[in-house]
């Protein structure tokens, strides 16, 4: 009977420690929890894209290693020259219709419409070009940083002007 009580006491101590440890982990996760309501979104100019593009970082730090989520807002009649990204990313169209195509030459005939709700997986280092037409477009990107944008033709990079 003594062994049973000692064993039971030890088991309770171990179980209590595990529960306390899990509670601490749950609190740590709660601190890292992120919620961004539409009214909380802060738009900023995006100097790495042509004039008029805006960015809102929802999660993470896109220029550093780790998970990030951001939104991009493009005005009507916006053209994005041939470019690629160093990272793999997921893109979802939130509003408007985005027109995009793959290739090293911007050819409007090849553009494909991406209406609201369109999901796309964009592999790294894939040359692409895009535009908006008669409406503003907002899309969300999630990926693992660091991220960036590279232009096929250096003269198209607004950071060089």
C-alpha positions as CSV (number, residue, x, y, z in Angstrom):
1,X,0.0,0.0,0.0
2,X,2.9,2.4,0.8
3,X,4.4,1.9,-2.7
4,X,1.0,2.6,-4.2
5,X,0.6,5.9,-2.4
6,X,4.2,6.9,-3.2
7,X,3.7,6.0,-6.9
8,X,0.4,7.8,-7.0
9,X,1.9,10.9,-5.4
10,X,4.7,10.8,-7.9
11,X,2.3,10.4,-10.8
12,X,0.2,13.4,-9.5
13,X,3.4,15.5,-9.2
14,X,4.4,14.6,-12.7
15,X,0.9,15.2,-14.1
16,X,0.7,18.5,-12.2
17,X,4.0,19.6,-13.7
18,X,2.9,18.7,-17.2
19,X,-0.3,20.6,-16.8
20,X,1.5,23.7,-15.5
21,X,4.0,23.4,-18.3
22,X,1.2,23.2,-20.9
23,X,-0.6,26.1,-19.3
24,X,2.6,28.2,-19.6
25,X,2.9,27.2,-23.3
26,X,-0.8,28.2,-23.9
27,X,-0.1,31.6,-22.3
28,X,3.0,32.0,-24.6
29,X,0.9,31.1,-27.6
30,X,-1.8,33.6,-26.5
31,X,0.8,36.4,-26.3
32,X,1.8,35.6,-29.9
33,X,-1.8,35.6,-31.2
34,X,-2.4,38.2,-33.8
35,X,-5.8,39.7,-34.8
36,X,-6.1,42.5,-37.4
37,X,-9.5,43.9,-38.1
38,X,-10.1,45.8,-41.3
39,X,-10.2,49.1,-39.3
40,X,-6.7,48.3,-37.9
41,X,-5.1,48.0,-41.3
42,X,-2.5,50.7,-41.9
43,X,-1.6,51.3,-45.6
44,X,1.9,52.7,-46.5
45,X,3.5,53.5,-49.8
46,X,5.5,50.6,-51.3
47,X,8.7,52.0,-52.7
48,X,9.8,48.7,-54.3
49,X,6.8,48.9,-56.8
50,X,5.7,51.6,-59.2
51,X,4.0,54.7,-57.8
52,X,0.6,54.2,-56.3
53,X,1.2,50.7,-54.8
54,X,0.6,50.4,-51.1
55,X,1.4,47.8,-48.5
56,X,0.0,46.7,-45.1
57,X,2.0,44.2,-43.1
58,X,-0.5,42.0,-41.1
59,X,2.0,39.6,-39.6
60,X,5.7,39.1,-39.3
61,X,8.6,41.1,-40.8
62,X,8.8,40.4,-44.5
63,X,12.4,41.4,-44.7
64,X,13.5,38.9,-42.1
65,X,13.4,35.0,-41.8
66,X,10.0,33.7,-40.8
67,X,6.3,33.6,-41.6
68,X,4.7,36.9,-42.9
69,X,1.4,38.0,-44.2
70,X,0.8,41.3,-46.0
71,X,-1.7,43.0,-48.2
72,X,-0.9,44.9,-51.4
73,X,-3.2,47.6,-52.7
74,X,-2.8,48.7,-56.4
75,X,-4.7,51.6,-57.9
76,X,-6.8,51.3,-61.1
77,X,-4.7,51.2,-64.4
78,X,-1.6,50.1,-62.6
79,X,1.2,48.2,-64.5
80,X,3.7,46.0,-62.7
81,X,6.7,45.3,-65.0
82,X,8.4,41.9,-65.4
83,X,9.6,40.8,-61.9
84,X,10.2,37.8,-59.7
85,X,10.4,37.2,-55.9
86,X,13.1,35.2,-54.1
87,X,10.6,33.4,-52.0
88,X,7.7,31.0,-52.5
89,X,4.3,32.7,-51.7
90,X,0.6,32.2,-51.6
91,X,-1.6,35.0,-53.1
92,X,-5.3,35.5,-52.6
93,X,-7.3,38.3,-54.3
94,X,-9.3,40.2,-51.8
95,X,-11.0,42.8,-54.0
96,X,-11.0,43.8,-57.7
97,X,-9.7,41.8,-60.6
98,X,-5.9,41.3,-60.9
99,X,-4.4,40.5,-64.3
100,X,-1.2,38.5,-64.4
101,X,0.9,36.3,-66.6
102,X,4.2,34.5,-66.6
103,X,7.1,35.4,-68.9
104,X,10.1,37.6,-69.5
105,X,8.2,40.0,-71.8
106,X,5.1,41.9,-70.7
107,X,2.5,40.9,-73.3
108,X,-1.0,42.1,-72.5
109,X,-2.4,39.4,-74.7
110,X,-1.2,36.8,-72.2
111,X,-2.7,38.3,-69.1
112,X,-5.2,36.1,-67.2
113,X,-7.9,37.5,-65.0
114,X,-7.7,36.7,-61.2
115,X,-11.1,37.7,-59.8
116,X,-12.0,38.1,-56.1
117,X,-11.3,34.9,-54.2
118,X,-8.7,33.6,-56.6
119,X,-5.9,31.7,-54.9
120,X,-2.5,31.2,-56.5
121,X,0.8,29.6,-55.5
122,X,3.8,31.6,-56.8
123,X,7.1,29.7,-56.9
124,X,10.3,31.6,-56.2
125,X,12.3,33.3,-59.0
126,X,9.4,33.0,-61.6
127,X,9.3,36.0,-64.0
128,X,5.8,37.5,-64.2
129,X,4.1,40.8,-65.0
130,X,0.7,42.2,-64.0
131,X,-1.8,45.0,-64.2
132,X,-5.0,46.3,-62.9
133,X,-7.7,47.8,-65.2
134,X,-10.7,50.0,-64.2
135,X,-10.6,49.2,-60.5
136,X,-8.4,49.1,-57.4
137,X,-7.1,45.7,-56.5
138,X,-6.2,44.3,-53.1
139,X,-4.5,41.0,-52.6
140,X,-3.0,39.1,-49.7
141,X,0.4,37.4,-49.7
142,X,1.6,34.8,-47.2
143,X,5.1,33.4,-47.3
144,X,8.3,32.7,-45.5
145,X,10.8,35.6,-45.5
146,X,12.9,37.2,-46.3
147,X,10.9,38.4,-49.3
148,X,11.6,41.0,-51.9
149,X,11.1,41.9,-55.5
150,X,13.6,41.8,-58.4
151,X,12.9,43.4,-61.8
152,X,14.1,41.7,-65.0
153,X,15.1,45.2,-66.3
154,X,16.9,47.4,-63.8
155,X,15.4,50.5,-65.3
156,X,11.9,49.3,-64.2
157,X,12.9,49.2,-60.5
158,X,11.5,52.4,-58.9
159,X,14.1,52.2,-56.1
160,X,16.8,53.1,-58.7
161,X,15.1,56.4,-59.7
